Structures are given as structure tokens and as C-alpha cells.
Amino acid sequence: MAQALQVGVGRRDITPPVGTLLMGYPDPHGHRAADRVRDPLHATALAFEQDGRRAAWVSVDVALLEDVHVQQVRERISERTGIEPGHVTVCAIQTHSAPRTQHVWGWCILDHEYIDNIMVPGIVEAIGEADGKRRPARVRIATTESRVGVNRRQVLDNHGIGLGQNQWDVFDPTMTVLRFDNADGVLANVVHYGAHPTVFGGWSKVISRDWPGVMIDRVEQLTGAPTLFINGAVGDIAPRTNSMSATGDSEAALLEAGSVAAMDAMRAWRSIRDMRDLSLHVATGVYELPYRPLPPVAEAKAQVRQWEPRKNEPGAGMAEYMHWSAVIEAHGKPAKTGKPYAQVVTALGPVSLVPMPGEPFGSTVMRMRERSPFQHTLCASTSCGNNGYFHTRESIHRGGYEVWVGKALGAYLLADGVDDVRIGENLKLLRAAFDRVYPALA
């Protein structure tokens, strides 16, 4: 007979000091220093074990995590707990009001002091605490429709794409809530939904979890249990506020989005009637995120000359100059066809969690969910690393910010069909995990 699923929860405060430079908007010269803490940042973790199979999820209240820091967390957790490094899923919520945890040309450089002394140790402590508190638990599951998100690829008068609100285009309306119960009552909650936490725009200098923080605090107040937020399809999705733009205009806008999210999450939470004994399984694999071929050297040199007068400008000026300079340098090295990515799919009965090391578009996530064998397939954006936006083939012709901004991350750009690759490779792992959860149906 299978052992009962064991679950533990842990949390650590990873709030930086006031004065810390914030990430999310072009600020290479360091003008956006935090002047207060609106709400604290956390690393909140769940640890799982069943019949010797172990895994962990952690939700980190920062914008992004670089691949190297995910690997550091995994290795330290393995040393401390024995959980296999590849079985740890590290999710960033994507708030743009947290420290600088990725190097982005034209935006920011890494805050090593914060990463090394606060963020990484805090994540490790949270997962370690969760693993040490594992007890038999059951799971409750519910979904609801939420309109907290809105497509942000607004079509402009010149037929190009700008950041705004596109009321008629695709967004993922499904919010999923997981509730974990043990003998003492509610142990923890997970809320999964996809929308950028960008109500606080570049004008804001506060440390905050943005709209997910308002939601989390209210859900925790009402349920009495720690709550993890896992962001879903964020690539082309903004928070829906009365500012009618991709960012908010005030604290009032934050409360608009966060309060609606909390109402939706609690509607789902209160609708749950059944409690389930679920089985834990993990499927892992390695596949390649494909790159486009490098542009010719002559083109790169011409672009460097064009952008050199603007190389110190925040955003596009610096990013374009650095990108084309990197292309020239890359031509002197062996060509790359792509970047290897080690994927982990965690299955809890009918629920699967699929990390994506970047920001997928809403249509990509919904396509994958439609083809998945699981009843609940949860995409975790900006998780287990970051490789920029996973745009769709359909978005490339129109262009826009999401298609362009890969230049801020390196010489190589993701291939046009990266959305198809991600769906195909993840479906292989989802089907493998499903066959383990439901072997009689294999």
C-alpha cells in the first residue's frame, strides 16, 4: 500500500534593506533606489515525500533568477536534505519592485550582496524548514475564472505593437487553488495565475510583492495558512487596472488588482468540497532551447556604429549596442545552436507543475494545457532560470517589446519556433509523469 503523501511548509524573510536598487525597468545608472518597504518579500516553500520520492517547490518574491543561482539553491538543498537537485522547482513571482537578481543590458547589473547574503540563503532555509516539517497531508483542488490579467500587446495607430491593454486578445483566465490539509487543519495554499506584477511602474521606489502581495496577505488572513503564489502565463499579460495601461498609476491600482485576485482565490478556496489522497511523481529530462543563427558580422558592425552614440542610454540604446558588440565577439567562437535546459515536471495526482525558464505567452500555455493528459496543468513562468520572453510565431511579424527585448540578454536570440519546441518537449514529460501517476491507463 502506498505511503500517504507527506508535505511540509517553510518561509523565510528575504526583504532587502531600504536603499537597495530595484529591478524591472530600464535603470542602468542606478536611480531607482528603494525608499521604503511597502510589504516584505519572502521565500515560501513546500516539500513533498512519498515512498522515497521527494520534491520541493519554492515561490520567491523577486523578479527573476539567473540559471546559476537556481543551480546554487539546488545543490545546497541536496547537500542539506538529500532531495535530488533536479527535483527542486524554484519559481520567481516576477515582481518589478524587488532587488536586481539578473544582469540585463540597459536595465541593471546583478546585486551580488543581496543574492549571496539574503536571497539564496533564504531560499535554502525555507526549503530546509519545509522538508523538516513534513507530515501526512491531503490536497483539495479548485479552479475559477479570473480577470486580473489582460493582454498587454496593444495595437497602435501605426499598426505596430506597444505596451498597453489589448482587451480583445488572448489571456489565460484560469486561476487554480491548491489547499493542503494535515491533522491540524490547513497547512498551506497555492494560488496559480498568470499576470505581470507590474502595477507599480518605474515611478515607484517601494519594495513590494505588487498585486500578488495584496492577494497573498488576504488569503493568509482568511485561511490562517502560508500561501505560495506561482505565476502562470506572464509573457504578454499585464495586470488589469483602471489605469488602462500595462502598469498602474498609484496605490489604488494595486488594491484594484490585488483585491480582485484575493476575491477570486477565496471563491475557489471556499468551493472545495473533496479532500484527496494524491500520489507524487517526478519526471525529468534535458532538451535544447533553440537559437536563431547569428546575423552576419558585417551587419553587426554596422549596427554597432549606428548605436554607439546612444550606448549609455537606458533601455534600447545600451541594449542594442551591447547586443551587437556581443554578436561580433560570438562570431569568433564556435557557433551555438541552442541552450540545454534541465526540466522537471512534478505531478500530484491530477495536478502537474511545469516550470518555464522565461516568460511564455498566454496562448502557448493554453495550447500546452489543452494537450496535456493532466486535469490541471500549471505553467510556472520565470522558474528554474530565465531566458527572456518565449514569444509565439504569430507575434514575430508584429514585433513589439517582447519580441525585441531578447537583445538585452546576450548575442543569441531564441528561435522563431521556441513556443512549439517547449510545448512538444513538455508534453513528452507530462505524458511520462501521467503514466507513473496512473499506470493502469498507460
ABEGO torsion letter per residue (X at the ends): XBBBBBBBBBBBBABBBBGBBBBGBBBAAGABBBABBABBBBBBBBBBBBGGBBBBBBBBBBABBBAAAAAAAAAAAAAAAGBBAAABBBBBAGBAABBBABBBBGABBBBAAAAAAAAAAAAAAAAAAAAAABBBBBBBBBBBBBAABBBABBBBAAGBBBBBBBAABBBBABBBBBBBBBAAEBABBBBBBBBBBAABBAABABBBAEAAAAAAAAAAAAAGBBBBBBBBBAAABBBBBAAGBABBABAAAAAAAAAAAAAAAAAAAAABABBBBBBBBBBBBBBBBBBBBBBBAAAAAAAAAAAAAAAABBEAAAAAAAAAAAAAAAAABBBBAEBBBBBBBBBBEABBBBBBBEBBBAAAAAAAAAABABABBBBBBGBGEBAEBBBBAAAAAAEEAAAAAAAAAEABBBBAAAAAAAAAAAAAAAAAAAAAABAAAX
